[in-house]
Amino acid sequence: MKKYLVIALLVILGLAVAYLTFVIAAIKIIIGSILLGIAAIALLAVWIMWKIDD
């Protein structure tokens, strides 16, 4: 019985670690996408300003 309890605990722990890893990765992807969008808008603004001066 004790062996099954240990195996169940390890499986639950593994699932929790996998879930947390997925959530953290998803948050990093979302933050990266937002920062990439901000960088693209800034680059577009710089390009437009450079075109207006010419």
C-alpha positions in Angstrom: 0.0 0.0 0.0 2.8 2.4 0.9 4.5 1.8 -2.4 1.3 2.9 -4.3 1.1 6.0 -2.2 4.6 7.0 -3.0 4.0 6.3 -6.7 0.8 8.4 -6.6 2.6 11.2 -4.9 5.4 11.2 -7.4 2.9 11.2 -10.3 1.0 14.1 -8.8 4.2 16.0 -8.2 5.3 15.4 -11.8 2.0 16.7 -13.1 2.2 19.8 -10.9 5.7 20.5 -12.1 4.6 20.0 -15.8 1.6 22.3 -15.3 3.7 25.0 -13.6 6.3 24.8 -16.3 3.6 25.2 -19.0 2.0 28.2 -17.2 5.4 29.9 -16.7 6.3 29.3 -20.4 2.9 30.7 -21.5 3.3 33.8 -19.4 6.8 34.4 -20.8 5.5 33.9 -24.4 2.7 36.5 -23.7 5.2 39.0 -22.2 7.6 38.4 -25.1 4.8 39.0 -27.7 3.8 42.2 -26.0 7.4 43.5 -25.9 7.9 42.5 -29.5 4.7 44.4 -30.5 6.0 47.5 -28.7 9.4 47.2 -30.4 7.7 46.9 -33.8 5.6 50.0 -33.2 8.6 51.9 -32.0 10.6 50.8 -35.1 7.7 51.8 -37.3 7.5 55.3 -35.6 11.3 55.8 -36.1 11.0 54.8 -39.7 8.0 57.2 -40.3 9.9 60.1 -38.6 13.0 59.3 -40.8 10.8 59.3 -43.9 9.2 62.6 -43.0 12.5 64.4 -42.5 13.6 63.5 -46.0 
